[in-house]
Amino acid sequence: MDRRTLLASGLALPLLRPSEGAAQPTPTRSHALSLLGDPALPADFPHWPWVNPDAPKGGEIALTALGSFDSFNQYILRGTAAVGLSNLYDTLLKESADEASTEYCHLAAAIEQPADRMGVTFELHPAARFHDGKPVTADDVVWTFNTLRQSGRPFYRAYWADVAEVVAEGPRRVTFRFRTNENRELALILGQMPVLPKHWWEGRDFARPLLEAPLGSGPYRLERFESGRSLVYRRVPDYWAKDLPTARGTANYDVMRYEYFRDSTVALEAFKAGQIDFRTENIAKDWATAYDFPAMQRGLVKRDEIRHELPTGMQAFAMNLRRPLFQDARVRRALIEVFDFEWMNANLFYGSYTRTTSYFSNSELASSGIPEGRELDILQAYKGRVPDRLFTEPYKLPVTDGSGNNRDGLRRALDLLRQAGWTVRDRKLVNAEGQPFAFEILLNGPSFERIALPYIQNLQRLGMEPRVRTIDPAQYQVRIDAFDYDMTVDGQGQSLSPGNEQRDFWTGAKAQENGSQNVAGIANPVVDELVEMVIAAPDRAELVARTRALDRVLLWNDYMIPQWHSRTFRVAYWDKFGRPPRNPKYALAIDSWWIERGREGAVEQGKREAKPQ
């Protein structure tokens, strides 16, 4: 969701405005924005459909985080931001976790859009307040937008690049004017913007890591912290929005405490010992084998797999195309051929995963088969600039028999490598200059080593010299932001309405901008053009066709080694929580759970018994 920034001088481009005397159509005024038709909930909806509006408030939930932190400013590249900071800030609109691409008024009390869709106006809620009692104003919105675009992570410049200017038209009225009306989701993504207090930040350097508790307007404030180790957020009892339909039945814990651990193994042991109340489990082996402990046997700990309808995006080994080693597509395909998912799924994951075959997996946006209809029309314009086989063959990942003896894959890989100029000499794979095929897989924790090491063993059979390096999450983030890696594990989540964020994921301009999400370093003019087409899609049918075309081109260039996905949230928790009768389609929504006082005592007693003597 982004574009080019304004002129380097900082001067805004002049805006073309209608003549002063011309009659203008009345702008539409609404309580919500949706890219998929009318919002499901009326203007007077009382609360989200999945919450318990009468959920009791109180109690404490202890959660886990990995690594460390040294900043409370999550909007800049510098520093490692603490977890949970989003609890401090309200956004103009709040996303519905039960609808695709739909947001409802929150900080904003109303939304106005002109008939030509060349802007959007937000009218702020008169009750909106920061925690110091000062009102949230249009000036705060303008300052936040300009500050994030100027000093924030590169993502914001990409995400909001089609905004020409933002103007405070009154104390509670703010208007964003657009450069184009083809960016359908721009108003929606502006609604996602957190609003920061301009008065609090005056005299502070926004571009530097923040080491004091920031002022916010959200349901929680940061009460205390131990640098790098723990944080405590306390619910704001007089939270200005507590009775809004977008907040009722949520933020039910008096205290949210985060404890940091060096890796997931230690975090799991802390959960078993009762130091942590709730965890999501993303390691299939642990889910299958690590939860048979006394508190679980006594019924004090529960597990659940909660189905969701989220697009699962792409998790993959990402090759850094900025490195000459990976610039030949034949080399990249050879590395894909060696990856034995079937063996891993059977032996490491207990058969719990599905292979990912699309950058937009688990959604209608995923390409499949061969291109047809409108998607084919789009791709025809790129004949000669995309692989010819794209038009005649479905994209397929290699499938093995799961035995671990992937001879066919190794044979295909070696043939591709030879075509790319690599040969085996003295059992080592070398190029024409005699340089070895050597690279490093960079990881941010030990849990992924058990996946990387079997893969490395297969690569070594080809004469390659791969190695794994595991570093702590803070160091890892610094190296990722600087593109200082050969290969790493990347995860590009997707929504049901892709748009401006695709620029940050895939475009050539972002491949060289430190801190962007283009981890693979993709710089392909066809991809750039397709991304712009996705952003400018005029309707849902065209969005689907254009996204499928983008997906197909990304796949056929073999930029990544696709891994796997799950269609459930795997959660484990000490049984002191109440839950709404159902979960929303597109989120875990732990903020709608609450503490059941009747069960809390028995659980706390069980925790004391679980602690080592």
Number of C-alpha atoms within 10 A of each C-alpha: 26 24 20 13 19 18 9 7 6 9 8 12 11 8 11 7 6 9 8 7 6 7 8 12 9 10 15 12 13 15 19 27 23 18 17 14 11 11 19 13 17 12 14 8 12 15 18 20 17 18 22 20 18 10 20 17 18 16 17 18 20 18 21 22 20 21 21 21 21 17 21 21 23 19 19 22 21 20 19 23 21 24 20 19 20 15 19 24 20 25 21 27 28 21 22 22 20 17 17 19 21 23 24 27 26 24 30 25 20 21 25 21 20 15 12 11 19 20 22 22 23 27 22 24 21 14 12 23 21 22 20 10 10 12 19 25 25 23 22 20 28 20 20 19 22 16 17 21 20 16 17 21 19 22 26 26 23 23 24 24 20 23 24 19 19 21 16 19 13 12 15 21 20 22 22 21 19 22 16 16 16 17 24 20 22 27 25 22 19 19 25 15 19 20 25 26 24 16 12 12 13 9 7 9 10 16 17 14 19 19 12 12 16 17 18 25 29 27 25 26 22 24 12 14 17 10 13 17 18 20 23 20 23 20 23 19 11 9 17 19 20 17 13 15 20 22 21 20 25 25 24 24 21 19 21 21 21 22 23 20 19 16 17 19 14 13 21 20 13 17 22 24 19 24 19 22 24 22 19 17 17 14 14 18 15 13 19 12 9 12 17 11 12 14 20 17 11 10 12 19 24 17 18 12 13 16 17 17 16 20 22 23 22 23 21 20 23 24 28 24 22 19 16 9 15 20 15 14 17 20 23 23 22 23 25 20 23 27 27 23 26 21 20 20 18 14 14 16 19 14 14 16 18 14 17 21 23 23 29 25 22 20 18 14 25 21 26 17 13 15 22 13 8 16 20 16 14 18 24 14 11 13 11 8 12 19 12 12 11 19 18 10 12 15 19 11 18 13 16 19 11 15 12 15 13 18 12 14 21 20 15 14 23 23 16 20 25 16 12 15 12 22 22 17 12 8 12 20 23 21 17 9 7 13 11 18 18 16 18 14 21 23 22 21 19 17 15 14 17 11 14 21 15 16 18 18 15 21 19 18 14 20 20 20 17 19 15 17 14 16 15 16 19 17 13 19 19 17 15 18 17 15 23 15 21 21 25 24 20 22 18 16 15 21 16 20 20 19 26 27 21 24 28 27 22 24 25 18 19 22 24 17 17 18 23 26 24 27 30 24 25 25 18 16 12 17 22 18 12 23 27 21 21 27 25 20 21 14 12 13 10 16 20 23 26 27 27 28 27 28 22 26 23 20 21 18 18 22 24 26 25 25 20 18 19 17 17 14 16 19 17 20 20 26 21 22 18 16 18 18 8 11 20 20 18 18 16 18 16 14 14 23 21 26 22 18 14 10 15 16 12 13 20 16 12 20 21 13 14 16 12 6 5
